[in-house]
Amino acid sequence: MPMDLGELERMIKQALPDATVTIEDLRGDGDHYAAHVVSSAFAGKSRVQQHQMVYQALQGRMGNELHALALQTSVPEA
């Protein structure tokens, strides 16, 4: 069962309340998304740690309802 784009965004924002989240459905099938997440919570964290924070927000749905997520993360520009 595909994951709704709105649900994906809601889960990320729930875990990272200050996040700006931009999501694109790459194939129109609800299984393959690209996301850009900008959050001050990423400050001082490695890229791997940032991605882990986003995957943790998805509460185990990665690999189940969500097949692929091309992920970009960054901190807000000062």
C-alpha positions as a Markdown table, in Angstrom:
| # | Residue | x | y | z |
|---|---|---|---|---|
| 1 | Met | 0.0 | 0.0 | 0.0 |
| 2 | Pro | 1.5 | 3.4 | -1.0 |
| 3 | Met | 2.2 | 6.1 | 1.5 |
| 4 | Asp | 0.3 | 9.4 | 1.1 |
| 5 | Leu | 2.6 | 12.4 | 0.5 |
| 6 | Gly | 0.7 | 14.4 | 3.1 |
| 7 | Glu | 1.2 | 11.7 | 5.7 |
| 8 | Leu | 5.0 | 11.6 | 4.9 |
| 9 | Glu | 5.2 | 15.4 | 5.4 |
| 10 | Arg | 3.2 | 15.2 | 8.6 |
| 11 | Met | 5.4 | 12.6 | 10.1 |
| 12 | Ile | 8.6 | 14.5 | 9.4 |
| 13 | Lys | 7.1 | 17.7 | 10.7 |
| 14 | Gln | 5.9 | 16.0 | 13.9 |
| 15 | Ala | 9.4 | 14.8 | 14.6 |
| 16 | Leu | 11.1 | 18.0 | 13.5 |
| 17 | Pro | 8.6 | 20.8 | 14.2 |
| 18 | Asp | 10.7 | 23.6 | 12.7 |
| 19 | Ala | 11.3 | 21.7 | 9.5 |
| 20 | Thr | 10.6 | 23.0 | 6.0 |
| 21 | Val | 9.7 | 19.9 | 4.0 |
| 22 | Thr | 9.5 | 19.7 | 0.2 |
| 23 | Ile | 8.4 | 16.4 | -1.2 |
| 24 | Glu | 8.1 | 15.2 | -4.8 |
| 25 | Asp | 6.4 | 12.0 | -5.9 |
| 26 | Leu | 9.0 | 10.8 | -8.5 |
| 27 | Arg | 6.8 | 8.2 | -10.3 |
| 28 | Gly | 3.3 | 9.1 | -9.3 |
| 29 | Asp | 2.9 | 5.8 | -7.5 |
| 30 | Gly | 3.1 | 6.9 | -3.9 |
| 31 | Asp | 6.1 | 4.6 | -3.4 |
| 32 | His | 9.0 | 6.7 | -4.7 |
| 33 | Tyr | 9.6 | 10.1 | -3.3 |
| 34 | Ala | 12.3 | 12.8 | -3.2 |
| 35 | Ala | 12.4 | 14.9 | 0.0 |
| 36 | His | 14.4 | 18.0 | 1.0 |
| 37 | Val | 14.2 | 18.7 | 4.7 |
| 38 | Val | 15.6 | 21.8 | 6.3 |
| 39 | Ser | 15.8 | 22.0 | 10.1 |
| 40 | Ser | 17.8 | 23.7 | 12.8 |
| 41 | Ala | 17.8 | 20.3 | 14.6 |
| 42 | Phe | 20.4 | 19.1 | 12.0 |
| 43 | Ala | 23.0 | 21.7 | 13.2 |
| 44 | Gly | 26.2 | 20.0 | 14.2 |
| 45 | Lys | 25.1 | 16.6 | 13.0 |
| 46 | Ser | 26.7 | 14.6 | 10.2 |
| 47 | Arg | 24.8 | 13.9 | 7.0 |
| 48 | Val | 24.2 | 10.3 | 8.1 |
| 49 | Gln | 22.9 | 11.5 | 11.5 |
| 50 | Gln | 20.5 | 13.9 | 9.7 |
| 51 | His | 19.2 | 11.2 | 7.5 |
| 52 | Gln | 18.8 | 8.9 | 10.5 |
| 53 | Met | 16.7 | 11.5 | 12.2 |
| 54 | Val | 14.3 | 11.7 | 9.2 |
| 55 | Tyr | 14.1 | 7.9 | 8.9 |
| 56 | Gln | 13.4 | 7.6 | 12.6 |
| 57 | Ala | 10.5 | 10.1 | 12.0 |
| 58 | Leu | 9.0 | 7.6 | 9.5 |
| 59 | Gln | 8.5 | 5.1 | 12.3 |
| 60 | Gly | 9.5 | 2.0 | 10.4 |
| 61 | Arg | 7.5 | 2.7 | 7.3 |
| 62 | Met | 10.6 | 3.0 | 5.1 |
| 63 | Gly | 10.8 | -0.3 | 3.2 |
| 64 | Asn | 7.2 | -1.0 | 3.8 |
| 65 | Glu | 4.6 | 1.6 | 2.6 |
| 66 | Leu | 7.5 | 3.7 | 1.4 |
| 67 | His | 9.7 | 1.9 | -1.1 |
| 68 | Ala | 12.3 | 4.6 | -1.9 |
| 69 | Leu | 13.1 | 8.1 | -0.6 |
| 70 | Ala | 15.8 | 10.2 | -2.2 |
| 71 | Leu | 16.7 | 12.4 | 0.8 |
| 72 | Gln | 18.5 | 15.8 | 1.0 |
| 73 | Thr | 18.9 | 17.4 | 4.4 |
| 74 | Ser | 20.3 | 20.8 | 5.4 |
| 75 | Val | 20.3 | 23.4 | 8.2 |
| 76 | Pro | 18.6 | 26.8 | 7.5 |
| 77 | Glu | 20.8 | 29.5 | 6.0 |
| 78 | Ala | 21.7 | 32.2 | 8.5 |
